Amino acid sequence: MTPLHIASRVAASLLGGYAFVWGFVTLGIALQLAAGVGYDDARLLCNLLAFLVFLACFCWAFAAASLRRVWGVLAGGGALMTGAAWLLLGGAR
């Protein structure tokens, strides 16, 4: 492994993991709000789960065989979940 490959894995685990968790939390809160759960309860639950999701993303970024897949899933998944939450909350009005 080259130093650039390792640096990209580290960046994917931190930045991509952050983007994925951001999307997870926003979509989770939006879905719970749509289901009638209060904002504070929805935020608390999603923020508690965010630690576990980030840990899983961080570990998977180093265990996965394809670095391209890691970036695609983490950054792309985070963007898709954030977009879905935006649409669910009426951002396209």
C-alpha positions as CSV (number, residue, x, y, z in Angstrom):
1,M,0.0,0.0,0.0
2,T,1.2,3.4,-0.9
3,P,1.1,6.4,1.5
4,L,-1.5,8.0,-0.9
5,H,-3.7,4.9,-0.7
6,I,-3.5,4.9,3.1
7,A,-4.3,8.7,3.3
8,S,-7.3,8.2,1.0
9,R,-8.6,5.4,3.3
10,V,-8.2,7.7,6.3
11,A,-9.9,10.5,4.5
12,A,-12.7,8.2,3.4
13,S,-13.2,6.8,6.9
14,L,-13.3,10.3,8.5
15,L,-14.9,12.5,5.8
16,G,-17.0,9.9,4.1
17,G,-18.1,8.5,7.4
18,Y,-19.1,12.0,8.6
19,A,-21.1,12.6,5.4
20,F,-22.8,9.2,5.7
21,V,-23.7,9.8,9.4
22,W,-25.0,13.3,8.6
23,G,-27.3,11.8,6.0
24,F,-28.3,9.0,8.4
25,V,-29.2,11.5,11.2
26,T,-31.1,13.9,8.9
27,L,-33.1,11.1,7.2
28,G,-33.8,9.4,10.6
29,I,-35.1,12.6,12.1
30,A,-37.2,13.4,9.0
31,L,-38.7,9.9,9.0
32,Q,-39.5,10.1,12.7
33,L,-41.0,13.6,12.4
34,A,-43.2,12.3,9.6
35,A,-44.3,9.4,11.9
36,G,-45.3,11.9,14.6
37,V,-42.4,11.6,17.0
38,G,-41.3,14.8,18.7
39,Y,-38.2,16.5,17.4
40,D,-36.2,16.2,20.6
41,D,-36.9,12.5,20.9
42,A,-36.1,11.9,17.2
43,R,-32.9,13.9,17.5
44,L,-31.8,12.1,20.7
45,L,-32.3,8.7,19.2
46,C,-30.6,9.5,15.9
47,N,-27.6,11.1,17.6
48,L,-27.2,8.1,19.9
49,L,-27.3,5.7,16.9
50,A,-24.9,8.0,15.0
51,F,-22.0,6.9,17.1
52,L,-22.5,3.2,16.2
53,V,-23.1,4.1,12.5
54,F,-19.9,6.1,12.4
55,L,-17.9,3.3,14.0
56,A,-19.2,0.8,11.5
57,C,-18.4,3.2,8.6
58,F,-14.9,3.9,10.0
59,C,-14.1,0.2,10.3
60,W,-15.6,-0.7,7.0
61,A,-13.5,1.9,5.2
62,F,-10.4,0.0,6.1
63,A,-11.8,-3.5,5.7
64,A,-13.4,-3.0,2.2
65,A,-11.4,-4.3,-0.8
66,S,-12.3,-1.4,-3.2
67,L,-11.5,2.2,-2.2
68,R,-13.8,3.5,-4.9
69,R,-16.7,1.6,-3.4
70,V,-16.0,3.0,0.0
71,W,-16.0,6.6,-1.3
72,G,-19.1,5.9,-3.4
73,V,-21.1,4.3,-0.6
74,L,-20.1,6.7,2.2
75,A,-20.2,10.0,0.3
76,G,-22.9,9.0,-2.2
77,G,-25.0,7.4,0.5
78,G,-24.7,10.4,2.7
79,A,-25.7,12.8,-0.1
80,L,-28.7,10.6,-1.1
81,M,-30.0,10.3,2.5
82,T,-29.6,14.1,3.0
83,G,-31.5,14.7,-0.3
84,A,-34.2,12.3,0.7
85,A,-34.6,14.0,4.1
86,W,-34.8,17.4,2.4
87,L,-37.5,16.2,0.0
88,L,-39.4,14.5,2.9
89,L,-39.5,17.6,4.9
90,G,-40.8,19.7,2.1
91,G,-37.7,21.3,0.8
92,A,-38.8,21.1,-2.8
93,R,-41.8,23.5,-2.3
